[in-house]
Amino acid sequence: MLQKKWVLSMALVASLSFMTGCSAAAEPEAAAVSSEAAEESAAAEAEGPTPDVSKVPDVVATVNGEEITKDDFVRIYEGQFAQVQQQAEMSGEKMDQEQLRKQTAEGLVNTELLIQQAAKKKIFATEKDMTAALGDVAKSNEMDTKAFLAAMDKQGLNEDAVRLQLKTQLEVERLISKEVGDFKPSEKETKAAYQVVLDQYKGQSTTDEKGAKAPKYDDIKKELAQQLKLQKEGAAVKKYTETLRKDAKITLNM
């Protein structure tokens, strides 16, 4: 296994790991990859606790004979650490690194199972698919393709490695779409989610003299729908990976 294939699958791994036991909700703007991930992690290290991977074994897990190495784990864990640390600071809660390490390992196992299942189902992404995906990822990071690849190269990922990761992610996404389905929230569900937002703003107004003004429904409708879609998909993928785990040979060393 190429350890670098995990970087572009960070959002998928994060969602799968948090679905195994963390109550954090899926973020609507989660991206497949961000060239800013390393900077965010470095900033988190400078301002507060640092990721503790001292006791992580060289082989974190084995899934049907495929090893997930410490390098695989560290790349994902450091990215998630920065996000969870930020959430902990906002909520005033203390981060539990042991729990996060276990969740990250479980997420990597689930992702590897999906990668293997996609291969079994003969789901493949073409060069054309990868080129289009590369353009989309670059655009999501507000860069052109050349600048994005240069940023990735600085992080130790050449173009071949980036395209390989995109191929992996595209194939897993297609597997999920085929096996789990596509979830489109109803207008009723979206409006219910908006009511939660309104209630949150009302709660803030009782402690904030300025009384922050809630956004209009039409302004955040798309964002709310995407968040609901991710939550529903995450729950369905969790059930699907649980099925895959029943027939898999998994050794988890954490």
PyMOL commands that set and color helices and strands:
alter all, ss='L'
color gray80, all
select helices_A, chain A and resi 3-18+37-47+70-91+97-120+127-140+145-154+159-179+187-205+217-246
alter helices_A, ss='H'
color red, helices_A
select strands_A, chain A and resi 59-63+66-69+250-252
alter strands_A, ss='S'
color yellow, strands_A
deselect
rebuild
show_as cartoon
